[in-house]
Amino acid sequence: MSFWDHNPSLAKHLAAVDEKLQSAANCKEKLIQEAVTELINAPGKRIRSAVTLLSASFGTFDESTISVAAAIELLHMATLVHDDIIDEVKLRRGVPTTQSRFGKDCAVYTGDWLFVKSFQLLCEAKATEHLEPLARAMQRICEGEVNQYSNRYIPRPSVLAYLRRIRGKTAILFALAAAVGAKQAQCQEKEVRLLARYGLYLGMAFQIQDDILDLVSTEEKMGKPVGNDIKEGVYTLPIIYTLMNSQYSEKLKDLLAQETTQETLEGITDLVIKAKGIEQARKLLQKYLTKAMDMLQQLPPNSNRETLQLLLEVPFQSTDPLQAWQKSPKKRRFSTRTA
């Protein structure tokens, strides 16, 4: 939890969330308990549950918010488990995924169990008013994932379609995390709306950042295979911007149609950089961060608002990925091995 050391109160509450998660992992089926415990103990900053706790600070905070934040974290874990099954990912955050460790069947059951446990925690905390928005969010996430699956390997350049997709598959959970925290603390409706919009814009920026890094980062830094989106036929914002550039679109389509090898992945990324696809994506990312900041400025000032502001800065201040890409040795950027 060193990421949150600047805010001792939040760090204390996140430690309580971890205790709640460990308790929630108890299951008479030892295989599920082992899989869930590994997920809980995996490296991570608990950003979504932190957003829930920070949002609750604008109202009347009580211990039930700990359970609500834990429920949000379990929901997030469930989506990751299912994503990794679909994408056949072996590593996440530098450790083996559930499907890699225990097999796909067990991973499916683990993801389902986490979904149910998330709802159960809300019921135990007598926070059942959040069940409906939680269910709606899950519906949006599923629809976003299916939309992505249905449009694989289709080089159709539509920024709007991409934004709708990541809003459903990623950003909606950030918005939910903020909204349920604020509602649990009985914040005013205006504050709930502002925090929900903050979460949405933060989530959009996070996904765009992740999509950029999938092209220009390394497996060591990401803690998971890079270039995976291209291998799965998922064309993200930098690719879309390049497809919209008449000077580079046909060459990129030719590369995308080829077998996914180290050479083609290198060629695609170099082409996207030349077409300024990364640069354009980063500009849009910054617009979402600015919109999120605008929401914060309308909230009452306190130390937790400052932490929410730091979430718009620190995770996005890493070394310029383009410089890292240009300096990294060839043949080590991507992993083309199959899962």
Secondary structure by P-SEA (a helix, b strand, c coil): cccccccaaaaaaaaaaaaaaaaaacccaaaaaaaaaaaaaccccaaaaaaaaaaaccccccaaaaaaaaaaaaaaaaaaaaaaaaaccccccccccccccccaaaaaaaaaaaaaaaaaaaaaaccccaaaaaaaaaaaaaaaaaaaaaacccccccaaaaaaaaaaacaaaaaaaaaaaaaaacccaaaaaaaaaaaaaaaaaaaaaaaaaaccccccccccccccccccccccaaaaaaaaccccaaaaaaaaaccccaaaaaaaaaaaaaaaaaaaaaaaaaaaaaaaaaaaaaccccaaaaaaaaaaccccccccaaaaaaacccccccccccc
